Amino acid sequence: MHLFEALVVLHVIAGATGLIAFWVPIAARKGGAAHRKWGRIGTIAFIIAGTLAIAMALLSLYGPEKRLPMITDRVLFAGLFGWMMLYLGTLTIGFAVYGLAVVRHRANRAALRSPLYQAMFAAVIASAGYCGYFGLSIGQPLMAALAVVGLTAVATQQYYVWRPKAPPRAHVPEHFRALLGMGISAYTAFLSVGLIRLVPDHVFNPLIWAIPSVIGVSLIIRYTLANRPLKRSTGAGQRREA
């Protein structure tokens, strides 16, 4: 119990740091000093928080269970504080590492095909798959819906990694989507897992679960539309001049 409580405190500190720092790179000028500095702080904080979440999930699955007396359903406890927390922690780390890696290896995408990065993708797939399966088996389809988010993200990331050719600066939207995904998974974990300590009756409220995804996807769409490549009309202009 003392170990778990210590992990919770450290997790809260790291998570709060990441949740606050996360918004600075979004608001700051892209590529500027503030963007890089606070983006790095937020990413490292989320990696630490994700690692601690995995440790707490394993303790919840294989250690003492009398941590949250408001949850009398031990199967639900295993699903929420075990398999789903394990998945969200893995997903957060995966998004964070990938978001940094696409910038670091922007001139050499083949580096993202190394066993280290592929093992990270495999870990996200495995944890997402079991989280979804367990959720369906206990009658909680929202766990399965959340797993689909991770599986879809990995599919799009692998497409970028393995495609024969990528457009110029293709790493920029990949970086943006990955770190926004990192924020979505972290905020989902905060609302769905952390909020249960205050309002346990709303642990599987679809509205609560949807808030991070709606905001994150809206930002992704806004960024994508704002940075669409302009269609060249040189040929048409020349024809008009002729």
Wavefront OBJ file of the C-alpha trace (Angstrom):
o trace
v 0.000 0.000 0.000
v 2.784 2.450 0.890
v 4.518 1.746 -2.409
v 1.286 2.312 -4.321
v 0.592 5.590 -2.500
v 4.114 6.818 -3.263
v 3.627 5.963 -6.931
v 0.317 7.843 -6.945
v 1.960 10.995 -5.545
v 4.780 10.866 -8.100
v 2.294 10.123 -10.874
v 0.159 13.127 -9.930
v 3.194 15.435 -9.874
v 4.457 14.231 -13.258
v 0.980 14.187 -14.784
v 0.098 17.683 -13.557
v 3.381 19.004 -14.969
v 2.624 17.416 -18.322
v -1.012 18.527 -18.398
v 0.024 22.154 -17.790
v 3.100 22.211 -20.050
v 1.149 20.492 -22.841
v -0.685 23.694 -23.801
v 2.361 25.948 -24.134
v 3.692 24.391 -27.379
v 0.194 24.508 -28.852
v -0.157 28.231 -28.161
v 3.481 29.205 -28.810
v 5.065 29.848 -32.200
v 5.843 26.487 -33.794
v 9.567 25.788 -33.783
v 10.300 28.676 -31.399
v 12.257 28.444 -28.167
v 9.147 28.234 -25.971
v 7.655 25.551 -28.212
v 10.763 23.372 -27.979
v 11.440 23.954 -24.285
v 7.941 23.369 -22.949
v 7.246 20.639 -25.467
v 10.263 18.757 -24.156
v 9.210 19.331 -20.528
v 5.661 18.155 -21.183
v 6.777 15.111 -23.151
v 9.271 13.958 -20.523
v 6.674 14.510 -17.793
v 4.145 12.394 -19.680
v 6.692 9.620 -20.249
v 7.354 9.543 -16.505
v 3.628 9.616 -15.728
v 2.983 6.824 -18.230
v 5.730 4.670 -16.722
v 4.300 5.189 -13.232
v 0.815 4.374 -14.541
v 2.087 1.040 -15.840
v 3.676 0.284 -12.462
v 0.418 1.123 -10.637
v -1.566 -0.973 -13.103
v 0.622 -3.999 -12.457
v 0.253 -3.516 -8.694
v -3.514 -3.248 -9.127
v -3.594 -6.489 -11.102
v -1.234 -8.543 -8.983
v -1.110 -6.801 -5.607
v -3.523 -5.894 -2.796
v -6.946 -4.739 -3.976
v -8.205 -2.691 -0.992
v -7.221 0.692 -2.389
v -10.514 2.164 -3.529
v -13.292 0.873 -1.257
v -15.928 2.688 -3.314
v -15.394 0.074 -6.049
v -16.866 -3.176 -4.773
v -16.776 -4.847 -8.194
v -13.290 -6.352 -8.327
v -13.626 -7.256 -12.003
v -14.377 -3.627 -12.813
v -11.444 -2.611 -10.638
v -9.138 -4.903 -12.644
v -10.471 -3.468 -15.882
v -10.254 0.191 -14.933
v -7.179 0.331 -12.698
v -5.460 -2.648 -14.263
v -5.779 -3.245 -17.972
v -7.047 0.176 -19.009
v -4.458 2.050 -16.955
v -1.778 -0.249 -18.359
v -2.970 0.517 -21.884
v -3.258 4.293 -21.357
v 0.218 4.417 -19.819
v 1.661 2.468 -22.738
v -0.227 4.597 -25.260
v 0.975 7.844 -23.666
v 4.604 6.685 -23.759
v 4.184 5.479 -27.345
v 2.781 8.801 -28.534
v 5.475 10.760 -26.693
v 8.408 8.704 -27.956
v 7.069 8.646 -31.516
v 6.353 12.380 -31.501
v 9.975 13.131 -30.627
v 11.374 10.423 -32.884
v 9.732 11.647 -36.090
v 11.496 14.982 -35.647
v 14.819 13.432 -34.661
v 14.741 11.047 -37.646
v 13.010 13.333 -40.123
v 15.822 12.843 -42.651
v 15.957 9.080 -42.137
v 12.583 7.415 -41.617
v 14.281 4.010 -41.826
v 15.546 4.604 -38.276
v 11.928 4.331 -37.090
v 11.878 0.742 -38.376
v 14.428 -0.362 -35.786
v 13.486 -3.118 -33.297
v 13.248 -0.575 -30.460
v 10.520 1.515 -32.092
v 8.745 -1.519 -33.522
v 8.658 -3.063 -30.041
v 7.006 0.129 -28.805
v 4.345 -0.164 -31.518
v 3.830 -3.829 -30.619
v 3.386 -2.954 -26.939
v 0.666 -0.421 -27.782
v -1.092 -2.938 -30.047
v -0.959 -5.698 -27.422
v -2.165 -3.507 -24.551
v -4.910 -1.961 -26.698
v -6.076 -5.347 -27.926
v -6.371 -6.820 -24.445
v -7.952 -3.661 -23.017
v -10.625 -3.830 -25.713
v -11.180 -7.562 -25.227
v -11.434 -7.224 -21.450
v -13.810 -4.281 -21.764
v -16.172 -6.218 -24.004
v -15.963 -9.268 -21.738
v -17.154 -7.238 -18.711
v -19.772 -5.266 -20.624
v -17.840 -1.973 -20.910
v -17.717 -1.134 -24.643
v -16.105 2.255 -23.928
v -12.898 0.420 -23.053
v -13.027 -1.202 -26.483
v -13.768 2.140 -28.158
v -10.745 3.668 -26.452
v -8.610 0.741 -27.620
v -9.645 1.435 -31.216
v -8.108 4.918 -30.883
v -4.702 3.429 -30.099
v -4.910 0.790 -32.819
v -5.891 3.411 -35.397
v -3.044 5.696 -34.306
v -0.479 2.903 -34.620
v -1.798 2.021 -38.092
v -1.343 5.604 -39.323
v 2.075 5.884 -37.700
v 3.255 2.641 -39.263
v 2.034 3.876 -42.615
v 4.297 6.917 -42.271
v 7.219 4.766 -41.115
v 7.006 2.176 -43.877
v 5.694 4.141 -46.876
v 8.258 4.169 -49.712
v 8.273 7.952 -50.067
v 6.966 10.761 -47.900
v 6.128 14.339 -48.937
v 8.514 17.106 -47.858
v 8.108 18.023 -44.185
v 5.724 15.114 -43.642
v 7.238 14.735 -40.184
v 5.653 18.011 -39.037
v 2.001 16.874 -39.014
v 3.124 13.473 -37.682
v 4.856 15.208 -34.782
v 1.820 17.391 -34.107
v -0.685 14.518 -34.234
v 1.456 12.298 -32.033
v 1.883 14.860 -29.262
v -1.789 15.812 -29.424
v -2.558 12.108 -29.139
v -0.279 12.005 -26.117
v -2.359 14.774 -24.539
v -5.628 13.026 -25.425
v -4.541 9.768 -23.780
v -3.218 11.580 -20.697
v -6.364 13.669 -20.236
v -8.551 10.599 -20.822
v -6.647 8.776 -18.107
v -7.012 11.752 -15.776
v -10.762 12.074 -16.324
v -11.748 8.411 -16.511
v -9.361 6.946 -13.918
v -8.550 9.900 -11.671
v -12.046 11.334 -11.496
v -13.440 8.129 -10.037
v -11.934 9.087 -6.684
v -14.301 12.070 -6.593
v -17.384 10.879 -8.496
v -17.253 7.071 -8.832
v -20.754 6.924 -10.323
v -19.483 8.651 -13.474
v -16.479 6.456 -14.181
v -18.008 5.229 -17.465
v -19.894 8.386 -18.385
v -19.462 8.669 -22.193
v -19.427 12.472 -22.033
v -16.438 12.510 -19.685
v -14.557 10.063 -21.873
v -15.354 12.033 -25.022
v -14.131 15.466 -23.878
v -10.363 14.925 -24.485
v -10.940 13.241 -27.844
v -13.314 15.948 -29.084
v -10.897 18.744 -28.150
v -7.827 16.897 -29.436
v -9.365 15.837 -32.744
v -10.705 19.374 -33.260
v -7.179 20.760 -32.828
v -5.802 18.170 -35.256
v -8.419 19.082 -37.872
v -7.826 22.807 -37.346
v -4.062 22.380 -37.729
v -4.430 20.146 -40.796
v -6.731 22.605 -42.558
v -4.550 25.597 -41.659
v -1.448 23.915 -43.060
v -2.829 22.433 -46.256
v -0.416 22.769 -49.167
v -1.626 25.424 -51.596
v -2.542 24.225 -55.063
v -0.294 25.715 -57.686
v -2.054 27.494 -60.475
v 1.017 28.456 -62.510
v -0.098 26.553 -65.552
v -3.553 28.102 -65.526
v -2.064 31.562 -65.078
v 0.251 31.075 -68.018
v -2.645 29.921 -70.150
v -4.642 33.016 -69.186
v -1.691 35.275 -70.094
v -1.346 33.534 -73.449
l 1 2 3 4 5 6 7 8 9 10 11 12 13 14 15 16 17 18 19 20 21 22 23 24 25 26 27 28 29 30 31 32 33 34 35 36 37 38 39 40 41 42 43 44 45 46 47 48 49 50 51 52 53 54 55 56 57 58 59 60 61 62 63 64 65 66 67 68 69 70 71 72 73 74 75 76 77 78 79 80 81 82 83 84 85 86 87 88 89 90 91 92 93 94 95 96 97 98 99 100 101 102 103 104 105 106 107 108 109 110 111 112 113 114 115 116 117 118 119 120 121 122 123 124 125 126 127 128 129 130 131 132 133 134 135 136 137 138 139 140 141 142 143 144 145 146 147 148 149 150 151 152 153 154 155 156 157 158 159 160 161 162 163 164 165 166 167 168 169 170 171 172 173 174 175 176 177 178 179 180 181 182 183 184 185 186 187 188 189 190 191 192 193 194 195 196 197 198 199 200 201 202 203 204 205 206 207 208 209 210 211 212 213 214 215 216 217 218 219 220 221 222 223 224 225 226 227 228 229 230 231 232 233 234 235 236 237 238 239 240 241 242
